[in-house]
């Protein structure tokens, strides 16, 4: 039996396990994004007040996307797992005949997974965060979680970014102690 067939025979990952793997990975991603911000501040210089931005937002977002795609792409292309995914026995496998995730799939997955979150932030361009009513927070939360909620409304139990990129999450068997 080939590696592709082995990966396809693994069960799908429960939502709670995927969520815990994401929380684990946040402990790696937050410092990574802090480093990208520090690089931009080193280039543009520090700000004197919080009201004045010295780093253009497009540069900060672009570098953050490059860092995230590099982080996830490197891990997913090597073993199909980030450190958080390894800890919680979650593996990303391509749905097709390929044995490894491509850079295009990794980039697409990061971008598509973040789009609902970015769309969820759009109401705050119109409404003041400090004076927004509860309805704006609820609406934002629903919009931001659409990519993950998609999993509960399709029969294959795939996330939106899984469907778009041709990937899926599988549960790896427990390691045998030797």
MODELLER restraints for C-alpha pairs under 7 A, 6 or more apart:
rsr = mdl.restraints
at = mdl.atoms
rsr.add(forms.Gaussian(group=physical.xy_distance, feature=features.Distance(at['CA:3:A'], at['CA:99:A']), mean=6.98, stdev=0.5))
rsr.add(forms.Gaussian(group=physical.xy_distance, feature=features.Distance(at['CA:4:A'], at['CA:99:A']), mean=5.79, stdev=0.5))
rsr.add(forms.Gaussian(group=physical.xy_distance, feature=features.Distance(at['CA:7:A'], at['CA:93:A']), mean=6.79, stdev=0.5))
rsr.add(forms.Gaussian(group=physical.xy_distance, feature=features.Distance(at['CA:10:A'], at['CA:170:A']), mean=5.76, stdev=0.5))
rsr.add(forms.Gaussian(group=physical.xy_distance, feature=features.Distance(at['CA:10:A'], at['CA:171:A']), mean=5.95, stdev=0.5))
rsr.add(forms.Gaussian(group=physical.xy_distance, feature=features.Distance(at['CA:10:A'], at['CA:172:A']), mean=6.47, stdev=0.5))
rsr.add(forms.Gaussian(group=physical.xy_distance, feature=features.Distance(at['CA:11:A'], at['CA:170:A']), mean=5.64, stdev=0.5))
rsr.add(forms.Gaussian(group=physical.xy_distance, feature=features.Distance(at['CA:11:A'], at['CA:171:A']), mean=5.51, stdev=0.5))
rsr.add(forms.Gaussian(group=physical.xy_distance, feature=features.Distance(at['CA:12:A'], at['CA:169:A']), mean=6.14, stdev=0.5))
rsr.add(forms.Gaussian(group=physical.xy_distance, feature=features.Distance(at['CA:12:A'], at['CA:170:A']), mean=4.50, stdev=0.5))
rsr.add(forms.Gaussian(group=physical.xy_distance, feature=features.Distance(at['CA:12:A'], at['CA:171:A']), mean=5.71, stdev=0.5))
rsr.add(forms.Gaussian(group=physical.xy_distance, feature=features.Distance(at['CA:13:A'], at['CA:90:A']), mean=6.59, stdev=0.5))
rsr.add(forms.Gaussian(group=physical.xy_distance, feature=features.Distance(at['CA:13:A'], at['CA:169:A']), mean=5.92, stdev=0.5))
rsr.add(forms.Gaussian(group=physical.xy_distance, feature=features.Distance(at['CA:13:A'], at['CA:170:A']), mean=5.12, stdev=0.5))
rsr.add(forms.Gaussian(group=physical.xy_distance, feature=features.Distance(at['CA:13:A'], at['CA:171:A']), mean=4.99, stdev=0.5))
rsr.add(forms.Gaussian(group=physical.xy_distance, feature=features.Distance(at['CA:17:A'], at['CA:88:A']), mean=6.35, stdev=0.5))
rsr.add(forms.Gaussian(group=physical.xy_distance, feature=features.Distance(at['CA:18:A'], at['CA:90:A']), mean=6.94, stdev=0.5))
rsr.add(forms.Gaussian(group=physical.xy_distance, feature=features.Distance(at['CA:21:A'], at['CA:84:A']), mean=4.48, stdev=0.5))
rsr.add(forms.Gaussian(group=physical.xy_distance, feature=features.Distance(at['CA:21:A'], at['CA:85:A']), mean=5.11, stdev=0.5))
rsr.add(forms.Gaussian(group=physical.xy_distance, feature=features.Distance(at['CA:21:A'], at['CA:88:A']), mean=5.85, stdev=0.5))
rsr.add(forms.Gaussian(group=physical.xy_distance, feature=features.Distance(at['CA:22:A'], at['CA:84:A']), mean=6.58, stdev=0.5))
rsr.add(forms.Gaussian(group=physical.xy_distance, feature=features.Distance(at['CA:24:A'], at['CA:84:A']), mean=4.90, stdev=0.5))
rsr.add(forms.Gaussian(group=physical.xy_distance, feature=features.Distance(at['CA:25:A'], at['CA:83:A']), mean=6.75, stdev=0.5))
rsr.add(forms.Gaussian(group=physical.xy_distance, feature=features.Distance(at['CA:25:A'], at['CA:84:A']), mean=4.99, stdev=0.5))
rsr.add(forms.Gaussian(group=physical.xy_distance, feature=features.Distance(at['CA:33:A'], at['CA:64:A']), mean=6.17, stdev=0.5))
rsr.add(forms.Gaussian(group=physical.xy_distance, feature=features.Distance(at['CA:36:A'], at['CA:63:A']), mean=6.61, stdev=0.5))
rsr.add(forms.Gaussian(group=physical.xy_distance, feature=features.Distance(at['CA:36:A'], at['CA:64:A']), mean=6.66, stdev=0.5))
rsr.add(forms.Gaussian(group=physical.xy_distance, feature=features.Distance(at['CA:37:A'], at['CA:60:A']), mean=6.77, stdev=0.5))
rsr.add(forms.Gaussian(group=physical.xy_distance, feature=features.Distance(at['CA:40:A'], at['CA:55:A']), mean=6.58, stdev=0.5))
rsr.add(forms.Gaussian(group=physical.xy_distance, feature=features.Distance(at['CA:41:A'], at['CA:55:A']), mean=6.68, stdev=0.5))
rsr.add(forms.Gaussian(group=physical.xy_distance, feature=features.Distance(at['CA:44:A'], at['CA:54:A']), mean=6.21, stdev=0.5))
rsr.add(forms.Gaussian(group=physical.xy_distance, feature=features.Distance(at['CA:44:A'], at['CA:55:A']), mean=6.16, stdev=0.5))
rsr.add(forms.Gaussian(group=physical.xy_distance, feature=features.Distance(at['CA:45:A'], at['CA:54:A']), mean=6.93, stdev=0.5))
rsr.add(forms.Gaussian(group=physical.xy_distance, feature=features.Distance(at['CA:46:A'], at['CA:54:A']), mean=6.84, stdev=0.5))
rsr.add(forms.Gaussian(group=physical.xy_distance, feature=features.Distance(at['CA:47:A'], at['CA:53:A']), mean=6.62, stdev=0.5))
rsr.add(forms.Gaussian(group=physical.xy_distance, feature=features.Distance(at['CA:47:A'], at['CA:54:A']), mean=5.77, stdev=0.5))
rsr.add(forms.Gaussian(group=physical.xy_distance, feature=features.Distance(at['CA:69:A'], at['CA:106:A']), mean=6.46, stdev=0.5))
rsr.add(forms.Gaussian(group=physical.xy_distance, feature=features.Distance(at['CA:69:A'], at['CA:107:A']), mean=5.38, stdev=0.5))
rsr.add(forms.Gaussian(group=physical.xy_distance, feature=features.Distance(at['CA:69:A'], at['CA:110:A']), mean=6.41, stdev=0.5))
rsr.add(forms.Gaussian(group=physical.xy_distance, feature=features.Distance(at['CA:72:A'], at['CA:82:A']), mean=6.88, stdev=0.5))
rsr.add(forms.Gaussian(group=physical.xy_distance, feature=features.Distance(at['CA:72:A'], at['CA:106:A']), mean=6.66, stdev=0.5))
rsr.add(forms.Gaussian(group=physical.xy_distance, feature=features.Distance(at['CA:73:A'], at['CA:103:A']), mean=5.98, stdev=0.5))
rsr.add(forms.Gaussian(group=physical.xy_distance, feature=features.Distance(at['CA:73:A'], at['CA:106:A']), mean=5.11, stdev=0.5))
rsr.add(forms.Gaussian(group=physical.xy_distance, feature=features.Distance(at['CA:75:A'], at['CA:81:A']), mean=5.71, stdev=0.5))
rsr.add(forms.Gaussian(group=physical.xy_distance, feature=features.Distance(at['CA:75:A'], at['CA:82:A']), mean=5.18, stdev=0.5))
rsr.add(forms.Gaussian(group=physical.xy_distance, feature=features.Distance(at['CA:76:A'], at['CA:82:A']), mean=6.63, stdev=0.5))
rsr.add(forms.Gaussian(group=physical.xy_distance, feature=features.Distance(at['CA:76:A'], at['CA:92:A']), mean=6.79, stdev=0.5))
rsr.add(forms.Gaussian(group=physical.xy_distance, feature=features.Distance(at['CA:76:A'], at['CA:101:A']), mean=6.14, stdev=0.5))
rsr.add(forms.Gaussian(group=physical.xy_distance, feature=features.Distance(at['CA:77:A'], at['CA:100:A']), mean=5.69, stdev=0.5))
rsr.add(forms.Gaussian(group=physical.xy_distance, feature=features.Distance(at['CA:77:A'], at['CA:101:A']), mean=5.19, stdev=0.5))
rsr.add(forms.Gaussian(group=physical.xy_distance, feature=features.Distance(at['CA:77:A'], at['CA:102:A']), mean=6.56, stdev=0.5))
rsr.add(forms.Gaussian(group=physical.xy_distance, feature=features.Distance(at['CA:80:A'], at['CA:91:A']), mean=5.40, stdev=0.5))
rsr.add(forms.Gaussian(group=physical.xy_distance, feature=features.Distance(at['CA:80:A'], at['CA:92:A']), mean=4.91, stdev=0.5))
rsr.add(forms.Gaussian(group=physical.xy_distance, feature=features.Distance(at['CA:80:A'], at['CA:93:A']), mean=6.38, stdev=0.5))
rsr.add(forms.Gaussian(group=physical.xy_distance, feature=features.Distance(at['CA:81:A'], at['CA:90:A']), mean=6.80, stdev=0.5))
rsr.add(forms.Gaussian(group=physical.xy_distance, feature=features.Distance(at['CA:81:A'], at['CA:91:A']), mean=5.19, stdev=0.5))
rsr.add(forms.Gaussian(group=physical.xy_distance, feature=features.Distance(at['CA:81:A'], at['CA:92:A']), mean=6.28, stdev=0.5))
rsr.add(forms.Gaussian(group=physical.xy_distance, feature=features.Distance(at['CA:85:A'], at['CA:91:A']), mean=6.41, stdev=0.5))
rsr.add(forms.Gaussian(group=physical.xy_distance, feature=features.Distance(at['CA:89:A'], at['CA:171:A']), mean=5.69, stdev=0.5))
rsr.add(forms.Gaussian(group=physical.xy_distance, feature=features.Distance(at['CA:89:A'], at['CA:172:A']), mean=5.11, stdev=0.5))
rsr.add(forms.Gaussian(group=physical.xy_distance, feature=features.Distance(at['CA:90:A'], at['CA:169:A']), mean=6.46, stdev=0.5))
rsr.add(forms.Gaussian(group=physical.xy_distance, feature=features.Distance(at['CA:90:A'], at['CA:170:A']), mean=5.79, stdev=0.5))
rsr.add(forms.Gaussian(group=physical.xy_distance, feature=features.Distance(at['CA:90:A'], at['CA:171:A']), mean=4.90, stdev=0.5))
rsr.add(forms.Gaussian(group=physical.xy_distance, feature=features.Distance(at['CA:90:A'], at['CA:172:A']), mean=6.04, stdev=0.5))
rsr.add(forms.Gaussian(group=physical.xy_distance, feature=features.Distance(at['CA:91:A'], at['CA:169:A']), mean=5.49, stdev=0.5))
rsr.add(forms.Gaussian(group=physical.xy_distance, feature=features.Distance(at['CA:91:A'], at['CA:170:A']), mean=5.16, stdev=0.5))
rsr.add(forms.Gaussian(group=physical.xy_distance, feature=features.Distance(at['CA:91:A'], at['CA:171:A']), mean=6.21, stdev=0.5))
rsr.add(forms.Gaussian(group=physical.xy_distance, feature=features.Distance(at['CA:91:A'], at['CA:172:A']), mean=6.52, stdev=0.5))
rsr.add(forms.Gaussian(group=physical.xy_distance, feature=features.Distance(at['CA:92:A'], at['CA:167:A']), mean=6.69, stdev=0.5))
rsr.add(forms.Gaussian(group=physical.xy_distance, feature=features.Distance(at['CA:92:A'], at['CA:168:A']), mean=5.70, stdev=0.5))
rsr.add(forms.Gaussian(group=physical.xy_distance, feature=features.Distance(at['CA:92:A'], at['CA:169:A']), mean=4.62, stdev=0.5))
rsr.add(forms.Gaussian(group=physical.xy_distance, feature=features.Distance(at['CA:92:A'], at['CA:170:A']), mean=6.37, stdev=0.5))
rsr.add(forms.Gaussian(group=physical.xy_distance, feature=features.Distance(at['CA:93:A'], at['CA:100:A']), mean=6.96, stdev=0.5))
rsr.add(forms.Gaussian(group=physical.xy_distance, feature=features.Distance(at['CA:93:A'], at['CA:101:A']), mean=6.66, stdev=0.5))
rsr.add(forms.Gaussian(group=physical.xy_distance, feature=features.Distance(at['CA:93:A'], at['CA:167:A']), mean=5.62, stdev=0.5))
rsr.add(forms.Gaussian(group=physical.xy_distance, feature=features.Distance(at['CA:93:A'], at['CA:168:A']), mean=5.53, stdev=0.5))
rsr.add(forms.Gaussian(group=physical.xy_distance, feature=features.Distance(at['CA:93:A'], at['CA:169:A']), mean=6.28, stdev=0.5))
rsr.add(forms.Gaussian(group=physical.xy_distance, feature=features.Distance(at['CA:94:A'], at['CA:100:A']), mean=6.60, stdev=0.5))
rsr.add(forms.Gaussian(group=physical.xy_distance, feature=features.Distance(at['CA:94:A'], at['CA:101:A']), mean=5.75, stdev=0.5))
rsr.add(forms.Gaussian(group=physical.xy_distance, feature=features.Distance(at['CA:94:A'], at['CA:166:A']), mean=5.99, stdev=0.5))
rsr.add(forms.Gaussian(group=physical.xy_distance, feature=features.Distance(at['CA:94:A'], at['CA:167:A']), mean=4.26, stdev=0.5))
rsr.add(forms.Gaussian(group=physical.xy_distance, feature=features.Distance(at['CA:94:A'], at['CA:168:A']), mean=6.36, stdev=0.5))
rsr.add(forms.Gaussian(group=physical.xy_distance, feature=features.Distance(at['CA:95:A'], at['CA:166:A']), mean=5.24, stdev=0.5))
rsr.add(forms.Gaussian(group=physical.xy_distance, feature=features.Distance(at['CA:95:A'], at['CA:167:A']), mean=4.99, stdev=0.5))
rsr.add(forms.Gaussian(group=physical.xy_distance, feature=features.Distance(at['CA:95:A'], at['CA:168:A']), mean=6.44, stdev=0.5))
rsr.add(forms.Gaussian(group=physical.xy_distance, feature=features.Distance(at['CA:105:A'], at['CA:165:A']), mean=5.30, stdev=0.5))
rsr.add(forms.Gaussian(group=physical.xy_distance, feature=features.Distance(at['CA:108:A'], at['CA:165:A']), mean=6.11, stdev=0.5))
rsr.add(forms.Gaussian(group=physical.xy_distance, feature=features.Distance(at['CA:109:A'], at['CA:161:A']), mean=5.26, stdev=0.5))
rsr.add(forms.Gaussian(group=physical.xy_distance, feature=features.Distance(at['CA:109:A'], at['CA:165:A']), mean=6.07, stdev=0.5))
rsr.add(forms.Gaussian(group=physical.xy_distance, feature=features.Distance(at['CA:112:A'], at['CA:161:A']), mean=5.43, stdev=0.5))
rsr.add(forms.Gaussian(group=physical.xy_distance, feature=features.Distance(at['CA:113:A'], at['CA:147:A']), mean=6.27, stdev=0.5))
rsr.add(forms.Gaussian(group=physical.xy_distance, feature=features.Distance(at['CA:113:A'], at['CA:161:A']), mean=5.50, stdev=0.5))
rsr.add(forms.Gaussian(group=physical.xy_distance, feature=features.Distance(at['CA:116:A'], at['CA:143:A']), mean=5.90, stdev=0.5))
rsr.add(forms.Gaussian(group=physical.xy_distance, feature=features.Distance(at['CA:116:A'], at['CA:144:A']), mean=4.63, stdev=0.5))
rsr.add(forms.Gaussian(group=physical.xy_distance, feature=features.Distance(at['CA:116:A'], at['CA:145:A']), mean=6.60, stdev=0.5))
rsr.add(forms.Gaussian(group=physical.xy_distance, feature=features.Distance(at['CA:116:A'], at['CA:146:A']), mean=6.16, stdev=0.5))
rsr.add(forms.Gaussian(group=physical.xy_distance, feature=features.Distance(at['CA:116:A'], at['CA:147:A']), mean=6.24, stdev=0.5))
rsr.add(forms.Gaussian(group=physical.xy_distance, feature=features.Distance(at['CA:117:A'], at['CA:143:A']), mean=6.96, stdev=0.5))
rsr.add(forms.Gaussian(group=physical.xy_distance, feature=features.Distance(at['CA:117:A'], at['CA:144:A']), mean=3.96, stdev=0.5))
rsr.add(forms.Gaussian(group=physical.xy_distance, feature=features.Distance(at['CA:117:A'], at['CA:145:A']), mean=6.89, stdev=0.5))
rsr.add(forms.Gaussian(group=physical.xy_distance, feature=features.Distance(at['CA:119:A'], at['CA:143:A']), mean=6.86, stdev=0.5))
rsr.add(forms.Gaussian(group=physical.xy_distance, feature=features.Distance(at['CA:119:A'], at['CA:144:A']), mean=6.79, stdev=0.5))
rsr.add(forms.Gaussian(group=physical.xy_distance, feature=features.Distance(at['CA:120:A'], at['CA:140:A']), mean=4.59, stdev=0.5))
rsr.add(forms.Gaussian(group=physical.xy_distance, feature=features.Distance(at['CA:120:A'], at['CA:141:A']), mean=6.83, stdev=0.5))
rsr.add(forms.Gaussian(group=physical.xy_distance, feature=features.Distance(at['CA:120:A'], at['CA:143:A']), mean=5.01, stdev=0.5))
rsr.add(forms.Gaussian(group=physical.xy_distance, feature=features.Distance(at['CA:120:A'], at['CA:144:A']), mean=4.68, stdev=0.5))
rsr.add(forms.Gaussian(group=physical.xy_distance, feature=features.Distance(at['CA:121:A'], at['CA:140:A']), mean=6.64, stdev=0.5))
rsr.add(forms.Gaussian(group=physical.xy_distance, feature=features.Distance(at['CA:147:A'], at['CA:159:A']), mean=6.13, stdev=0.5))
rsr.add(forms.Gaussian(group=physical.xy_distance, feature=features.Distance(at['CA:147:A'], at['CA:160:A']), mean=5.05, stdev=0.5))
rsr.add(forms.Gaussian(group=physical.xy_distance, feature=features.Distance(at['CA:147:A'], at['CA:161:A']), mean=6.90, stdev=0.5))
rsr.add(forms.Gaussian(group=physical.xy_distance, feature=features.Distance(at['CA:148:A'], at['CA:159:A']), mean=5.58, stdev=0.5))
rsr.add(forms.Gaussian(group=physical.xy_distance, feature=features.Distance(at['CA:148:A'], at['CA:160:A']), mean=6.90, stdev=0.5))
rsr.add(forms.Gaussian(group=physical.xy_distance, feature=features.Distance(at['CA:150:A'], at['CA:159:A']), mean=5.61, stdev=0.5))
rsr.add(forms.Gaussian(group=physical.xy_distance, feature=features.Distance(at['CA:150:A'], at['CA:160:A']), mean=5.88, stdev=0.5))
rsr.add(forms.Gaussian(group=physical.xy_distance, feature=features.Distance(at['CA:151:A'], at['CA:157:A']), mean=4.69, stdev=0.5))
rsr.add(forms.Gaussian(group=physical.xy_distance, feature=features.Distance(at['CA:151:A'], at['CA:158:A']), mean=4.92, stdev=0.5))
rsr.add(forms.Gaussian(group=physical.xy_distance, feature=features.Distance(at['CA:151:A'], at['CA:159:A']), mean=4.61, stdev=0.5))
rsr.add(forms.Gaussian(group=physical.xy_distance, feature=features.Distance(at['CA:158:A'], at['CA:168:A']), mean=6.75, stdev=0.5))
rsr.add(forms.Gaussian(group=physical.xy_distance, feature=features.Distance(at['CA:162:A'], at['CA:168:A']), mean=5.47, stdev=0.5))
